Amino acid sequence: FQKGDNVKVVEGELKNLMGTVVSVESGGDMVVVMPQDTDGLKDTLTIPAAQLDKHFRDGDHVMVLNGNYKGETGLIVKIDRNIATIFSDVSNKAFSVLLSDIQE
């Protein structure tokens, strides 16, 4: 995870909580998150990285960080489990990558 990533808690007491990464601690094992759109939660929370997934929506503009399409940018047109289909800004073609390999 990196500062600015949108994340969703996928297990534990805070399951389904959405937030934005503020910082990453302990060699990447713990992530400090600012909750989004929640009543009562106004302070940052430190959550184990294993309980978080990056969160994207159709239409988000992203850049590929790893793999065959590293450096490519485009719009997410479809998300299926942990795979995003992205329409490239440069080639005007669609390609698929793991959600873990992209960043807004």
C-alpha positions as CSV (number, residue, x, y, z in Angstrom):
1,F,0.0,0.0,0.0
2,Q,1.0,3.6,-0.6
3,K,-0.1,7.0,0.7
4,G,-3.3,8.0,-1.0
5,D,-4.5,4.5,-1.9
6,N,-8.3,4.0,-1.4
7,V,-8.8,0.9,0.6
8,K,-11.6,-1.3,2.0
9,V,-11.3,-3.4,5.2
10,V,-12.1,-7.0,4.1
11,E,-12.0,-8.8,7.5
12,G,-12.2,-8.0,11.2
13,E,-14.4,-5.7,13.3
14,L,-14.2,-2.9,10.8
15,K,-15.1,-5.0,7.7
16,N,-16.5,-2.9,4.8
17,L,-15.0,0.3,6.2
18,M,-13.7,2.5,3.4
19,G,-10.7,4.8,3.8
20,T,-7.6,6.5,2.4
21,V,-4.1,5.4,3.3
22,V,-2.2,8.1,5.3
23,S,1.0,6.1,5.9
24,V,2.4,2.6,6.0
25,E,4.3,1.4,9.2
26,S,6.2,-1.6,10.4
27,G,7.7,-2.6,7.1
28,G,4.3,-2.6,5.4
29,D,2.5,-4.8,7.9
30,M,0.4,-2.0,9.4
31,V,-1.4,0.7,7.5
32,V,-2.7,4.0,8.9
33,V,-6.1,4.8,7.3
34,M,-8.4,7.9,7.5
35,P,-12.0,6.6,7.3
36,Q,-14.2,7.9,4.6
37,D,-17.9,8.8,4.9
38,T,-18.4,7.5,8.4
39,D,-20.2,9.0,11.3
40,G,-18.2,9.1,14.5
41,L,-14.9,8.0,13.1
42,K,-12.8,11.1,12.6
43,D,-9.4,9.9,13.7
44,T,-6.9,7.7,11.8
45,L,-7.0,4.0,12.4
46,T,-4.0,1.6,12.3
47,I,-5.1,-1.6,10.5
48,P,-3.1,-4.7,9.6
49,A,-2.3,-4.7,5.9
50,A,-3.6,-8.3,5.6
51,Q,-7.1,-7.0,6.4
52,L,-7.1,-4.4,3.6
53,D,-7.7,-4.5,-0.2
54,K,-7.2,-1.6,-2.6
55,H,-10.5,-0.3,-3.7
56,F,-11.3,1.0,-7.2
57,R,-14.5,1.9,-9.1
58,D,-15.4,1.8,-12.8
59,G,-14.2,5.0,-14.3
60,D,-11.2,5.5,-12.0
61,H,-8.1,6.7,-13.9
62,V,-5.2,4.5,-12.9
63,M,-1.5,3.7,-13.6
64,V,-0.1,0.2,-13.8
65,L,2.8,-0.3,-11.3
66,N,3.9,-3.8,-12.2
67,G,3.8,-6.4,-14.9
68,N,3.6,-6.4,-18.7
69,Y,1.7,-3.1,-18.8
70,K,3.9,-1.2,-16.3
71,G,3.7,2.5,-16.8
72,E,0.4,2.4,-18.8
73,T,-2.4,4.6,-17.8
74,G,-6.1,4.4,-18.5
75,L,-9.7,4.2,-17.2
76,I,-11.1,1.2,-15.4
77,V,-14.0,-0.2,-17.4
78,K,-14.6,-3.4,-15.5
79,I,-13.7,-5.0,-12.2
80,D,-14.1,-8.7,-11.6
81,R,-12.9,-10.0,-8.2
82,N,-9.2,-9.0,-8.2
83,I,-8.8,-8.2,-11.9
84,A,-9.4,-4.8,-13.5
85,T,-9.9,-4.2,-17.2
86,I,-8.4,-0.9,-18.2
87,F,-8.9,1.1,-21.4
88,S,-5.5,2.5,-22.3
89,D,-5.0,6.2,-22.8
90,V,-2.3,5.6,-25.3
91,S,-3.2,2.5,-27.4
92,N,-7.0,2.9,-27.1
93,K,-7.1,-0.9,-26.3
94,A,-8.3,-2.7,-23.3
95,F,-6.1,-4.9,-21.1
96,S,-6.5,-6.7,-17.8
97,V,-4.3,-6.5,-14.7
98,L,-4.4,-7.4,-11.0
99,L,-5.9,-4.8,-8.7
100,S,-2.8,-5.0,-6.6
101,D,-0.7,-3.8,-9.6
102,I,-2.5,-0.5,-10.1
103,Q,-2.8,2.9,-8.4
104,E,-4.9,6.0,-8.9
